[in-house]
Amino acid sequence: MSEISIQEYLFQRIREKLPAEVSLADAVSELLYISNDSAYRRIRGETPLVLEEARILCDTYAISLDQLLKTDDTNAIAFSAVHIDNGTYSFRHYLMDILDKLKYINSFSEKEVIYLSKDFVLFHNFLLQPLFAFRYFFWMKSIVQHPDFITSKFSLDILPVDIEQIGKDILNLYNLIPSTEVWCLSSLNTYIEQIEYYREAGYFKSDQDVEIVYASLRKVIEHLRLQAETGCKFLPGENYKSKKLNFQFYNNHLVLGDNAIMTILNGKKTLYLNYDVLNYISTQNERFCNTLYTKLQVFIRRATILSNVSEKQRNIFFNTLLKRIQLV
């Protein structure tokens, strides 16, 4: 990778980390103590960054300078990791970063998200409060292992109001982005296993809460079926006829590996690989992203499209999911 393309890559990564309302030029000029014009010249690649400037930018935005400089090595791929902890990077920070990324994606004229999922797609957790409340409790207790949740039990009021609102904001933005979701019939298995484990372990305060969570899960699946049928994303109660066609839904018959999300913004690809349930790593390495994009297209070609067409196959898929919930 050339010096200028490395510089462009660095500023692209910084732009992703900035809140949507913050100007990249303003942030760079303030950090490097230079004028806005000088910042723009560096962003455009007209003025090369000196090493100390690159170090300051990388340190501030948690970007590996070492990996950045190794991008010529075909075997070296620079990834950024997002990992929730109980200290500097909370679950709220995690959600706010997702919200900022979606704002950034929506700023592009040409945008697309491809979501290959072996589990329940993250964004649909935010559709109904009881479902989000349970997932929040599960994530905080079993994944993040937050000390406040060690001895607590689940109830519907456990979801903080501000966290619920961020989830709604995330879903609203996601609904605006043209998306392809590739599911499989086992996508609900882990979700149901989590609910059943928590029920058997006595982590629910009442059996009624269990039924409410399951009822919400059924409603979300039914809503997902309607979105697949209409080919657009919308909230319950919204008039889908006023929405743009922006949703493709596939049933993947192959065994999936890990969850993978790819964004394509004016032709530029970014890959997000999920690990440890919530956490993820991301890269914009062109060679790697293009290779994974090709593989994603193979998955999609081999899958059955269930949006807009294939009514019979669509009903079989969603009825199977609903039956699994009813049999619990």
C-alpha positions in Angstrom: 0.0 0.0 0.0 1.4 3.4 -0.9 2.1 6.2 1.6 -0.9 8.2 0.5 -3.3 5.2 0.6 -2.0 4.3 4.1 -2.8 7.9 5.1 -6.3 7.7 3.5 -6.9 4.4 5.3 -5.9 6.0 8.6 -8.3 8.9 8.2 -11.0 6.5 7.1 -10.6 4.6 10.3 -10.7 7.8 12.4 -13.8 9.0 10.6 -15.6 5.8 11.5 -14.8 6.4 15.2 -16.0 10.0 15.3 -19.6 10.8 16.2 -21.6 11.8 13.1 -21.9 15.4 14.2 -18.1 15.9 14.6 -16.1 17.1 11.6 -13.0 15.1 10.8 -11.1 18.2 9.9 -12.0 19.9 13.2 -10.9 16.9 15.2 -7.6 16.6 13.4 -6.8 20.3 13.5 -7.5 20.4 17.3 -5.5 17.3 18.0 -2.4 18.2 15.9 -2.6 22.0 16.7 -2.8 22.9 13.0 -5.2 24.9 10.9 -8.3 23.5 9.3 -6.7 24.0 5.9 -3.7 22.0 7.0 -6.0 19.3 8.3 -7.8 19.1 5.0 -4.6 18.8 3.1 -3.6 15.9 5.3 -7.0 14.3 4.9 -6.9 14.6 1.1 -3.4 13.2 1.1 -1.8 16.4 -0.3 0.4 16.8 2.7 2.0 13.6 4.1 1.7 13.0 7.8 4.9 13.0 9.8 5.5 10.0 12.0 4.7 11.9 15.2 1.4 13.1 13.9 0.5 9.6 12.8 1.4 8.3 16.3 -0.8 11.0 18.0 -3.7 10.1 15.8 -3.3 6.4 16.3 -2.9 6.7 20.1 -6.0 8.9 20.4 -8.3 6.7 18.3 -6.9 3.3 19.4 -5.5 2.4 16.0 -2.4 0.1 15.7 0.3 2.1 14.0 2.4 -1.1 13.7 -0.4 -2.9 11.8 -1.0 0.2 9.7 2.5 0.2 8.5 2.4 -3.5 7.7 -0.4 -3.2 5.2 2.0 -4.1 2.3 2.5 -7.6 3.8 -0.1 -9.8 2.0 -0.2 -12.0 5.1 -0.7 -9.1 7.6 -4.2 -7.9 8.0 -5.0 -5.0 10.3 -8.0 -5.5 12.5 -9.6 -3.3 15.2 -11.2 -5.0 18.2 -14.2 -3.9 20.2 -14.5 -5.6 23.5 -16.9 -4.7 26.3 -15.6 -4.5 29.8 -16.7 -3.3 33.2 -14.4 -0.3 33.1 -13.5 2.0 30.2 -15.8 0.5 27.6 -19.3 -0.2 28.9 -22.3 -1.7 27.1 -23.7 1.8 26.7 -20.5 2.9 24.9 -20.8 -0.2 22.8 -24.3 0.7 21.7 -23.4 4.3 21.1 -20.5 3.2 18.8 -22.9 1.1 16.8 -25.3 4.1 16.6 -22.4 6.3 15.4 -21.4 3.7 12.8 -25.0 3.6 11.5 -25.1 7.4 11.2 -21.9 7.2 9.3 -23.2 4.5 6.9 -26.4 6.6 6.3 -24.3 9.6 5.3 -23.3 7.8 2.0 -25.4 7.9 -1.1 -24.5 4.3 -2.0 -24.7 1.9 1.0 -25.4 -1.7 1.7 -25.2 -4.1 4.7 -24.8 -7.8 4.3 -25.4 -9.8 7.5 -24.6 -13.5 7.5 -25.9 -14.8 10.8 -25.9 -18.1 12.6 -27.7 -16.5 15.5 -30.5 -14.0 16.0 -29.5 -10.8 14.1 -28.5 -8.2 16.7 -30.7 -5.3 15.4 -34.0 -7.2 15.9 -33.4 -7.5 19.6 -34.3 -3.8 19.9 -37.8 -4.2 18.3 -39.7 -5.0 21.5 -38.9 -4.0 25.1 -39.4 -7.4 26.7 -37.0 -9.1 24.2 -34.4 -6.3 24.6 -34.7 -6.5 28.4 -34.0 -10.2 28.4 -31.1 -10.0 26.1 -29.7 -7.0 28.0 -29.9 -9.1 31.2 -28.3 -12.1 29.6 -25.5 -10.1 28.1 -24.7 -8.3 31.3 -24.9 -11.4 33.5 -23.4 -14.1 31.4 -21.2 -12.3 28.8 -20.0 -9.0 30.3 -20.3 -10.5 33.9 -21.1 -7.2 35.3 -20.9 -7.3 39.2 -24.3 -5.7 39.5 -25.9 -8.7 37.8 -24.1 -11.6 39.6 -27.0 -12.2 42.1 -29.8 -10.4 40.3 -32.8 -12.0 38.6 -34.6 -11.0 35.5 -37.6 -8.8 35.5 -39.0 -6.7 32.7 -38.1 -3.4 34.3 -34.4 -4.2 34.4 -33.7 -2.4 31.1 -32.5 1.2 31.7 -34.6 3.8 29.8 -31.6 5.3 28.1 -30.3 1.9 26.9 -33.7 1.1 25.5 -33.8 4.5 23.7 -30.4 3.9 22.1 -31.6 0.5 20.9 -34.6 2.2 19.3 -32.4 4.7 17.6 -30.1 2.0 16.3 -33.1 0.1 14.8 -34.5 3.2 13.2 -31.2 3.9 11.5 -30.7 0.3 10.5 -34.2 0.3 8.9 -33.0 3.0 6.5 -30.1 1.0 5.1 -30.5 -1.4 2.2 -29.7 -4.8 3.8 -29.3 -8.4 3.0 -29.8 -10.8 5.9 -28.9 -14.5 5.5 -30.5 -16.7 8.3 -30.7 -20.4 8.9 -33.3 -22.5 10.7 -30.9 -22.9 13.6 -30.7 -19.1 14.2 -33.2 -19.3 17.0 -31.7 -22.3 18.8 -29.2 -20.4 20.9 -31.8 -17.8 21.8 -34.3 -20.4 23.1 -31.5 -22.3 24.9 -30.6 -19.1 26.8 -34.2 -18.5 27.9 -34.6 -22.1 29.0 -31.3 -22.2 30.8 -32.2 -19.0 32.7 -35.7 -20.5 33.5 -34.2 -23.7 34.8 -31.5 -21.9 36.8 -34.1 -19.8 38.5 -33.0 -16.5 37.0 -36.5 -15.3 36.2 -38.5 -13.6 39.0 -41.7 -15.0 37.6 -43.0 -17.6 35.1 -45.1 -14.8 33.6 -42.0 -12.9 32.6 -40.8 -16.0 30.7 -44.1 -16.2 28.8 -43.9 -12.5 28.0 -40.4 -12.9 26.6 -41.5 -15.8 24.4 -44.5 -13.9 23.3 -42.3 -11.0 22.2 -40.0 -13.4 20.4 -42.9 -14.7 18.4 -44.1 -11.2 17.6 -40.6 -10.3 16.3 -40.5 -13.4 14.1 -43.9 -12.6 12.7 -42.8 -9.0 12.0 -39.6 -10.3 10.3 -41.8 -12.5 8.1 -43.9 -9.4 7.1 -40.7 -7.5 6.3 -39.4 -10.4 4.2 -42.8 -10.5 2.4 -42.9 -6.8 1.6 -39.1 -6.5 1.0 -38.7 -3.4 3.2 -37.8 -2.7 6.8 -40.2 -0.8 9.1 -41.5 -0.6 12.7 -44.7 -2.3 13.9 -47.6 0.0 13.1 -45.8 1.9 10.3 -47.2 1.9 6.8 -44.8 -0.3 4.9 -46.3 0.9 1.6 -44.6 4.2 2.1 -41.2 2.5 2.6 -38.5 1.9 0.0 -37.7 -1.7 -1.0 -34.5 -2.2 0.9 -34.6 -5.7 2.5 -33.5 -9.0 1.1 -34.0 -12.1 3.3 -32.4 -15.5 2.6 -32.6 -18.9 4.2 -29.1 -20.4 4.2 -29.1 -24.3 4.1 -25.4 -24.6 4.7 -23.7 -24.8 8.1 -22.6 -21.3 9.1 -19.4 -20.4 10.8 -19.3 -17.2 12.7 -21.5 -14.1 12.3 -20.2 -11.8 9.6 -21.3 -8.3 8.7 -20.1 -6.4 5.6 -20.8 -2.8 4.8 -20.2 -1.4 1.3 -20.1 2.4 1.2 -19.6 3.9 -2.2 -17.8 0.7 -3.2 -15.6 0.7 0.0 -15.9 -2.5 2.0 -15.6 -3.0 5.7 -15.9 -6.5 7.3 -17.0 -7.1 10.9 -16.4 -10.5 12.5 -18.3 -11.3 15.7 -16.6 -13.2 18.6 -17.6 -13.9 22.2 -21.3 -13.1 21.5 -21.2 -9.3 21.5 -17.6 -8.3 20.7 -16.2 -8.0 17.2 -13.2 -7.2 15.1 -13.2 -5.2 11.9 -11.0 -4.5 8.9 -11.0 -2.6 5.7 -8.1 -4.6 4.2 -9.1 -4.5 0.5 -7.8 -7.9 -0.5 -9.3 -9.7 2.5 -12.7 -7.9 2.2 -12.9 -8.7 -1.5 -12.2 -12.4 -0.8 -14.9 -12.5 1.9 -17.3 -10.6 -0.3 -16.9 -13.3 -3.0 -17.6 -16.0 -0.4 -20.6 -14.1 0.9 -22.0 -14.0 -2.6 -21.5 -17.8 -2.9 -23.5 -18.2 0.3 -26.3 -16.0 -1.0 -26.5 -17.7 -4.4 -26.8 -21.1 -2.7 -29.4 -19.8 -0.2 -33.2 -19.5 -0.9 -34.5 -16.0 -1.2 -37.6 -15.5 0.9 -38.2 -11.8 0.4 -40.9 -10.6 -2.2 -41.1 -14.0 -3.8 -41.1 -17.7 -2.7 -44.3 -17.4 -0.5 -44.4 -21.2 0.1 -40.7 -21.4 1.1 -41.1 -18.2 3.2 -44.0 -19.7 5.1 -42.3 -23.0 5.7 -39.2 -21.2 7.1 -41.1 -18.8 9.5 -43.6 -21.4 10.5 -40.8 -23.7 11.5 -39.2 -21.0 13.6 -42.6 -20.2 15.3 -43.2 -23.9 15.9 -39.9 -24.2 17.8 -41.0 -21.4 20.1 -44.4 -22.9 20.6 -43.0 -26.3 21.5 -41.0 -24.9 24.4 
